[in-house]
Amino acid sequence: MINEERLVTLFKDLCLINAPALAEAECGEYVKRYLEKMGLTVAEDDAGKENEGNCNNLIAWLPANKPGVPRIFLSAHLDTVEPTEGLIIEEVDGVFRSKSDTILGADDKGGMAPAIEAVHCLLESGEPHGDVCLLFSIAEEIGLKGAASVDLKPLNLDFGYVLDTGPPVGSFVNRTATHDKLDVTIIGKPAHAGKDPEKGVNAIQVAAAAIEGMRLGRIGPETTANLGTIVGGTATNVVCAKVQIKAEARSTSVPELDAQIGHMVQRFEEAASRYGAEVVIEHVRHYASYHVAEQSPVVQIGLQASRALGFEPALRTTLGGSDANVYNAKGVPTIVVATGMDKIHTHEELISREDLVNTARLAYKIVVQTASYGA
């Protein structure tokens, strides 16, 4: 059923298009033309303008050939975490990797290509199915920005699947964490480090005092915290007057997350008070967690499709985020479908031909299974 060479060609073509966040226009145009050649209607929204990018979210429809079936969507994101300009793809023993000094881009071309191939096969097979929406977002890698711009209400979707996590194929993410970010600015007082050091307040010292004893790393089974970047200072002969720190915490438990964020804020405030510095903290809830119940249709259909193909379906919890966080927050039950992408966000990223095919098979089976669910 799945046309393996067509799928692989599409995957490689997509990977070879340089599409960093907010610069996905070439990839978006390629996908739009491809879908229109398949006979789908493709619409765009204003996500590019809203996010100061050069590409919009793409929304394509495969009309139902069976009435009374839930309207579902398959989704992936157009952007990659880094540019892929100059990418050379090599295949060794059925595994695709980057031969150049770039990422491969299987995140998320390894989700997008199978979703498209699944719909292509539905057009060819004529198997019963309901309305299927292909939803391809921009700027996922820099904060789920494209998904945040999507207006789901007029699409009237019942539930959906985001193809955007690692193996094993056949498993699903139905539970994730809430993710908070902290932007911390410590404002000290400059002074000449040799002549008048006692007249200054060193922001680096304040930061060090705040960080000492701060709970970081693995806080609990499903709670983590991290200091990601720290920038400050102008010269060795100047008492550092400003330090900027970017931090985060994640947890499947909002009370635990709130407690961790409160602890981190308290450490910064206490250190600033002790040394006579000022601290400004911006706290943003980056995205909210979700937990889609196992008995919900979106989960049950996924599990049934996976079993029917001989996979060992499993439900997973992750502390990472995806567009599914946003779609659930907007009221459309959504789970994440595992693909074959592995070692993502590194130059060792890889995906196998077999996993590409199996992901497409699973996406196809999910749509077909939806048409008979509950019958």
N, C-alpha and C positions, 0 to 999 in steps of 0.2 A: 504493500500500500504506500509506504513512504518512499519517495524517490530520493534515494541516498545521494546520488551525484548532484542532483538539483539542490538538495539541502546543503551539501558541503560547499558547492560553488557559491551559493547565497551567503553562507557563513563567512567564507574567505573574502568575498567581495565587500561585505559589511565591515569586516575587521580592517581591510586595507583603506577604508575611508577614515581620514583623521577627523575625530568628532569629540574634542574635549568639551566640557560643560560650557554652555552658552555660545558654542561655535559649532553646532551640529547641523548647519544648513545643508551641506553637501550630502550628509547621510540622510537627512529628512527628505530631500528631493529624490534621492535614489529609491528610498522605501516607498514614497508616494507613487512614483512612476511604476514601480514593480507591482504594487497592489492594484493600481488602476489597470494595468495590463492583464491582471487576473480577473478583472471585471468588477472589482469592489468600488464602492463610493467612498472617497476619502475627504474628510474635512479637517480643517485646522482651527485652533482657537487663537487667543491673543497672548499665549504664555511667553512668547519671545519678547514682545513689547513690555509686558509686565515685569519681566526679569532682566531686561536690557540685554537680551541675547539675539541671535540672528535666525532662530528657528522656533517654530511653534510645536505644541503637542499634536500628534496625528491621531485621528479617530476614524477608523474604517469599519464598514459593516458588511457582514455576510448575512443576507436576509434568510429568515426561517423557511424551511420547506415542510415544517410540521407545526401546526397551530397549537397554542396552549402550553408551550414549553418555556421554561424560565429563560429570561434574557441574561446572558453571561458575557464576561469579557476575559480576554487573555491579554496580559500586559508585560511590557519590558521597557527598558529605558535606552534612549538613543546615544547618550553620552558615555564617555570612558573617563576613568579617574585621572588619566594622564594622556597627553597627545600620543598618537601612534604614527606620526609622520616618519617615513622611511622604513616602515615595518616590512620585514621579510618573514614570511610564514614557512616553517618547515614541518613536514609530517614524517615522523619516525615510528614505525610499528603501530600505525593507526592513531598516533597521538599528535596533536597540533601544538606547536610552541612558537614563540618568537625567536628568530635567528638573529635579530637585530637588537640594538640597545633600547628597546621599548617594551612596553607591555604588549600582550597579544590582543587584548580587547574582548576576550570571551565573556567578560563581565561588561555588557550584558548582551553581546551579539550571540552568545550561546543560549540565550533565552529568546531573543527576537527571531532568529532564523527558524528554530523549531516551531514557534507559534505561527509564523507565516506559512511554513510548509504544511502544518496541520490543516490550515484553512484551505490551502491549495488542494490538498488531498480530498477534503470534503466536497469541494467543487467538482472534482473528478469522479468521486464515488457515488454521489447522490444519496448517501445514507441520511436517514431522518435526523434533523437537528433544529434547534430553535435559532433565534437571532443571536449572532455572535459578533461581538465588538472587539476589534483589535485596537488597543490603546497604548501608544508609544509615547513616552514622556521625555522631556528634556531635563537637564540639570539635576538629575537624581543624585549624582555623586557629590554635589556641593550643598546638600540640604533638602532634598526632595522637593525642590522648587517647582518643577514642572507639574508634579502631582498636586501640589498645593493650589496651582492655578486652574486645575480642571474643574469645570462645573458638571458634576455628575447628575444633578437632578433631571435635566432634560433628556439624558440618556436612558433613564428609567430602567436601570440595571438591577437584577435580582441579587447577583453575587459574582465574584470573579477570582481570577488566579494570576498572580504575579510570578513570572518565571525569572527568578533572580536570587538563587542561593546555590551553595555547592552540593556535592554528592552526599549520599547515594541517590541516584535517580529512582523515583518511586516513593520518596519521602516528602513530607510537607512541614512547613512551619506554620503553626496555628496559634503561637503565643510568643510575644516579644516584650521587651522592656520599655519603660519610659526613659527618655534621654534628656538630661538637662545640661546646659552649657553655662560656664562662668567666664566672663571677661573681667579681669582684675587689674586695676591700675593703682599702684602704690606711689604716692607723691611725697618725696622727701624734700631735702633742701640742699642746693649745691653750695660748695665751698672749695677753696683751693686745698687739695689733698696734702700739700706740703706745708703751706703757710698757716692755714686756719681750719684744719680738719674738724676741730671741736665745734665750729660754727655750722657745720653741715649735719644733715640727717641722711644717712646712706640707705637708699631704697632697697638695694641688694641685701643689706643686712636685715632689714625688716622682712623682706621676702624669705630669707633663710630662717629667721626666727618663726615665721608663720608655718613654714613647711616642716620644720622639725617637729616630730610627733604627730603630724597630720596623717590620718588614716587614708592610705592610698593602695591601689592595686585591687586584690580580691578582698572585698569587705565581708561578703557572705556568699552563699551558694549561687545567688542570682543578683548580686549587687557588686558593681565595680566603680572605681574612681581613678582619675588620672590627671596629672599636670602635663599638658602637651607641649607648650612652648613658653619660653621666658626670654624677654628682650629688655635690655636696659643699659644705661651708661653711655658716656660720650668719650671719655679719655681716662687714662690711668691717673692723671693728676687732678681730676675733678671728682669730688664726692658725688656719687650717683644720685641724681634727683628724681629719677622716674624709672619704674619697672612695670612692664606689662606682662601679664600671665594669662594664658588661655587654658582652661581646665574643663573637665566634664565629670559627670557621674551618671550611672545607668542602673536601673533595677526593675524587676518585674513587680516589686512592691512599692507603691507610691509613698506610704509612710516611711519605709526604709530609705527611699531616695531623698525624701524631704529631710530626714534626720542627717543623712550624709552631707547634703548641701548645707544644712544649718551648721554642721560641725566645721566644714571648710570655711564658710563665711566667718564664723566665730574666730577661727585661728588667725585669719587675716586681720580682722578688726582688733583683736587683742594685741597682736604684734605691732600694729600701727599705733595704737594707744600707748604702748610701752615705750616706743622710741620717739613719740611726738610727730609721727607722720600722718598723712591723710590717705585713706583708701576709698576708692570708688569701685563698686562691684555691680556689674550688669548680669542679671540672672535671667536666662531664657529657657523655657521649656521647648526643646527642639522638636520633639514629637512625643505623642502619647502611646502607651502600650496598648496591646489588644490581646484578647483571648477568645478565639472563636471556638465555641463548644464542639466537642467531638460529634455530637448527634445532629449538628446543623447540616442542612443539605450540601453546602459548599464543601464541607469536610467529608461527609459520607460519599459523595460522588467521586471525590478525589481518591479516597481509599478503595472504593469499588473498582474504579478504572485501573488503579495500580495493581490490585490483586488479579484482575482479569488478564493482565499482561504478564503475570508471573513474577512481579516484583514483590518485595517484602515491605509493605507500606508501614511507615512509622510517622508519628507526630512528634515534632521537635519544638523545643523552646530555644530562642536565641536572644542575645543581648544586642544584636545588630539591628539596624533599621532598614526599611525599604519603603517603596511607594505604598505597600500594603498598609503601613501604619496610617498614612494619610487617608486612603480610601475607606478604611474601617472607621476612622474618626468622622468621615463624611456620611457614615451611615450605610455603606455598602459592604456586607460581609466579604472578606477577602483573605485568602491564605497564600502562602508562598510555595511555589513548586520548585523542588530541587532539580538542578541541571547538573551537567558534568563539569562546570567551570571549577578549577581548583588553583590554589596558590594565587588567588586574586590579589590585585593591588601590588603585585611584585613582577619583576621581569622574568620570573620563573613560571608565570601563569601558563596553564595548559588545559586542554580539553580533548577528549578522545572522540573519534569518529563514531564509535559505538554509542557513547553517551548522547551525542547529538541526535542520532537516529532514535534512541529510546526516549529522549525528551519529546521529540516530535510525535512519536507513537502515543505517548502518554497524553499530550495535549489533544491529539485527535480523539483518543478514547474518552477523555473527560467530556468533550462536546457531545459525542455520541451517547455516552452514559447519561448525560443530562436529559436527553430527549426521552429516555425510558425510565427515569427515576420516579419511583413511587407508583409505576404502572402495575 
